[in-house]
């Protein structure tokens, strides 16, 4: 098994992942209540089934592949709350 962040994207793939981080994946919690602060996973009254963990499943690898400190911080919060 490789440690998180051992494989890093480059070139076209890196650019595509940066776009993903700047778009919905990097900001979904800010605009979709089901994975944002109102999520039942975070103690709110929103959705409590699977959207939060699925969001983490995409956010966490993205954050560490890009070594994006803001996304890593957001992913760490998600790890503590969702996973």
Beta strands, then each sheet from edge to edge (+ up, - down):
end
